[in-house]
Amino acid sequence: MTETFTLTIAALHERVDAIFLKAGLNALQASALARVIVAGERDACKSHGIYRIEGALRTVKAGKVKPDAIPSLDLNEGSAIVKVNAGGGFANPAFEVGVPALAARARQFGLAALVINDCTHFSALWPEVEAVTEEGLAALVMCPSYATVAPTGGTKPLLGTNPFAFGWPRKGSTPYVFDFATSVAARGEVELHRRAGKQLPEGWAIDVDGELTTDPEAALAGAMLPFGGHKGSAIGTMIELLAGIMIGDLTSPEVLDYLGTTTLAPMHGELIIALSPEAFSAGRRGDPFARAEALFGSIIGQGARLPSMRRFLAREKSEAQGIALTTAEMEQLDRLLEKGLDAVA
């Protein structure tokens, strides 16, 4: 039986933060990255938890992200568009710098957009969605990645996994949130299957010859597939257009050309849209939040579940009992803290 160790959320954050500081990140970058990684572990999303630390450190060591970057906020007075240049740093601290202005503009105009440029992204989008819903606003968040997904009918990587997330605020309850890759699964899930020596489910990926495969090694060398066939392919393309081309940042093929590898975290842009339910529904019937609750109640009443309910239950457990890590995971954290960038190739 595998031995486990239990850490409080605060203790794990302190440890992950220390790892990033040891690797040369400034306090702003380190703390923001630690928050999103610990959130992954807290919510039992292992593919976006401490597993992601090594990839972030490899990207720093390769010189493809600036560990001491200070995001620059452009308020663009009078506009519903707020911009943050991440300065070549990670997306998470840039988002944290921009979200207060985004929320203020969304309340002022009814909707607003936060554009993050020149950032390296490696984490889930739901922590950012939740930060917007905490402001009482609905949110759409999207970004490209690097070319690892073949368009429907294609045989080679072209699109990114291109995550897309949405959140709706709920008074006195956890928000309605979904966050999914527009590929069949997140690329991190393929890597976790490879590490565990497990085969992939049918329909996740193709090999370098364009043939379906369940071998994670062959999938990583070939391409993943979009979810829902042509529907996922179309949404993935939309994200390339809106969160790449429209905001003047890199598309997934351009990211891969820049990095030359998929072993590093991708550098591109990100688009966050915040909407005020009160502003949009003004003058119309009913309270939008009460009407939403009626809809959610009907969904649950049929025996279905709302997305992210599993995450929120896991979060509740972690907050009460702490986060359980295996011996191997604890040893990994110890090694990364001891050696810093020397711990990664």
Residue pairs with C-beta under 8 A, 6 or more apart in sequence:
2 326
2 327
3 326
3 327
4 324
4 325
4 326
4 327
5 324
5 325
5 326
5 327
5 330
6 321
6 322
6 323
6 324
6 325
7 15
7 322
7 323
7 325
8 322
8 323
9 38
9 42
9 318
9 319
9 322
9 323
12 38
12 41
12 323
12 325
13 34
13 35
13 38
15 333
15 337
16 33
16 34
16 37
16 38
16 50
16 53
16 333
17 30
17 31
17 34
18 337
19 53
19 57
19 333
19 336
19 337
19 340
20 29
20 30
20 33
20 34
20 53
20 56
21 27
21 30
22 336
22 337
22 340
23 57
23 60
23 67
23 336
23 340
23 341
24 60
24 67
24 68
24 340
24 341
25 33
25 60
25 67
25 68
26 67
26 68
26 69
26 70
28 70
28 71
28 93
29 67
29 68
29 69
29 89
29 90
29 93
31 93
32 90
32 92
32 93
32 95
32 96
33 56
33 90
33 92
33 93
33 123
35 92
35 127
36 48
36 92
36 123
36 124
36 127
37 48
37 49
37 50
37 52
37 53
37 123
38 49
38 323
39 124
39 127
40 46
40 47
40 48
40 49
40 50
40 52
40 123
40 124
41 49
41 50
41 318
41 323
41 325
42 314
42 315
42 318
42 319
42 323
43 311
43 312
43 314
43 315
43 318
44 310
44 311
44 314
44 318
45 124
45 311
46 192
47 186
47 188
47 189
47 191
47 192
48 123
48 124
48 186
48 188
50 325
50 329
50 332
50 333
51 188
51 191
51 192
52 122
52 123
52 188
53 333
53 336
54 332
54 336
54 343
54 344
55 122
55 263
55 264
55 265
56 65
56 90
56 122
56 265
57 336
57 340
57 341
57 343
57 344
58 263
58 264
58 265
58 344
58 345
59 65
59 120
59 122
59 264
59 265
60 67
60 341
61 341
61 344
62 264
64 120
64 258
64 259
64 264
64 265
64 267
65 88
65 89
65 90
65 120
65 265
65 267
66 87
66 88
66 89
67 89
68 89
69 86
69 87
69 88
69 89
69 90
69 93
70 87
70 89
71 84
71 85
71 86
71 87
71 89
71 93
71 94
71 97
71 98
72 84
72 85
72 87
73 82
73 83
73 84
73 97
73 98
73 101
74 82
74 83
74 84
74 85
75 82
75 101
76 82
76 83
79 105
80 105
80 106
80 108
80 109
80 111
80 112
80 113
81 112
81 113
81 115
82 98
82 101
82 102
82 105
82 112
82 113
82 114
82 115
83 98
83 114
83 115
83 116
83 117
84 94
84 95
84 97
84 98
84 114
84 115
84 116
84 117
85 94
85 116
85 117
85 118
86 93
86 94
86 116
86 117
86 118
86 119
86 120
87 94
87 118
88 118
88 119
88 120
88 267
89 119
89 120
90 119
90 120
90 121
90 122
90 265
91 116
91 119
91 120
91 121
91 123
91 143
91 270
92 123
94 116
94 119
95 114
95 116
95 128
95 131
95 270
95 272
96 131
98 114
98 116
98 272
99 114
99 128
99 131
99 132
99 135
99 272
101 114
102 112
102 113
102 114
102 132
102 272
102 274
103 112
103 132
103 135
103 137
103 274
105 112
105 274
106 112
106 135
106 137
106 274
106 275
106 276
107 137
107 276
107 279
109 279
110 275
110 276
110 279
110 280
111 273
111 274
111 275
111 276
111 279
111 280
112 273
112 274
113 271
113 272
113 273
113 274
114 271
114 272
114 273
114 274
115 247
115 269
115 270
115 271
115 272
116 269
116 270
116 271
116 272
117 247
117 248
117 249
117 269
118 249
118 267
118 269
119 267
119 268
119 269
119 270
120 265
120 266
120 267
121 143
121 145
121 265
121 266
121 267
121 268
121 270
122 265
122 266
124 163
124 179
125 141
125 142
125 143
125 163
125 164
125 165
125 179
126 165
126 167
126 177
126 179
126 308
126 311
128 139
128 141
128 165
128 272
129 139
129 141
129 165
129 166
129 167
129 175
129 177
129 179
130 167
130 175
130 177
132 138
132 139
132 141
132 167
132 272
132 274
133 139
133 167
133 168
133 169
133 170
133 175
133 177
134 169
134 175
135 169
135 274
136 169
136 276
137 169
137 274
137 275
137 276
137 277
138 166
138 167
138 168
138 169
138 274
138 275
138 276
138 277
139 165
139 166
139 167
139 272
139 273
139 274
139 275
140 164
140 165
140 166
140 271
140 272
140 273
140 275
141 163
141 164
141 165
141 166
141 179
141 270
141 271
141 272
141 273
142 162
142 163
142 164
142 165
142 239
142 242
142 243
142 270
142 271
143 162
143 163
143 239
143 243
143 268
143 269
143 270
143 271
144 160
144 162
144 239
144 240
144 243
144 244
144 250
144 251
144 252
144 255
144 266
144 268
144 269
145 160
145 161
145 162
145 163
145 187
145 252
145 255
145 266
145 268
146 160
146 252
146 255
146 256
146 259
146 262
146 266
147 157
147 158
147 159
147 160
147 252
147 253
147 255
147 256
148 157
148 159
148 160
148 161
148 183
148 187
148 223
148 224
148 252
148 256
148 262
149 157
149 158
149 159
149 160
149 161
149 162
149 182
149 183
149 223
149 224
149 225
149 226
149 236
149 252
150 156
150 157
150 158
150 159
150 206
150 210
150 223
150 224
150 225
150 226
151 158
151 159
151 226
151 233
151 236
151 237
152 225
152 226
152 229
152 230
152 232
152 233
153 230
154 223
155 206
155 209
155 210
155 223
156 210
156 223
157 222
157 223
157 224
157 256
158 252
158 253
159 182
159 183
159 226
159 233
159 236
159 237
159 240
159 252
160 236
160 239
160 240
160 252
160 255
160 266
161 181
161 182
161 183
161 186
161 187
161 224
162 181
162 182
162 183
162 235
162 236
162 239
162 240
162 243
162 252
163 179
163 180
163 181
163 182
163 186
164 179
164 180
164 182
164 235
164 239
165 177
165 178
165 179
165 180
166 177
166 178
166 179
167 175
167 176
167 177
168 175
168 176
168 177
168 277
168 292
169 175
169 277
169 289
170 176
170 289
170 292
170 293
170 296
171 289
174 308
174 312
175 308
176 292
176 296
176 306
176 307
176 308
177 307
177 308
178 307
178 308
179 308
180 227
181 187
181 227
182 226
182 227
182 232
182 233
182 235
182 236
182 239
183 224
183 225
183 226
183 227
183 232
183 236
184 203
184 204
184 205
184 224
184 225
184 226
184 227
184 232
185 204
185 224
187 224
187 262
190 200
190 204
190 205
190 216
190 219
190 220
190 224
191 216
191 220
193 199
193 200
193 216
194 216
194 217
194 220
198 216
199 214
199 215
199 216
200 213
200 214
200 215
200 216
200 219
201 214
202 212
202 214
203 212
203 225
204 214
204 219
204 224
204 225
205 212
205 213
205 214
205 216
205 218
205 219
205 222
205 223
205 224
205 225
206 212
206 213
206 219
206 222
206 223
206 225
207 213
207 215
207 218
207 219
207 221
207 222
208 218
208 221
208 222
209 222
210 222
213 219
213 222
220 262
226 232
226 233
226 235
226 236
240 251
240 252
242 271
243 249
243 268
243 269
243 270
243 271
244 250
244 251
244 252
244 254
244 268
244 269
245 251
246 271
247 269
247 271
248 269
249 268
249 269
250 258
250 267
250 268
250 269
251 268
252 266
252 268
255 266
255 267
255 268
256 262
258 267
259 266
259 267
277 288
277 289
277 292
278 288
280 288
281 288
296 306
299 305
299 306
300 306
325 333
335 343
336 343
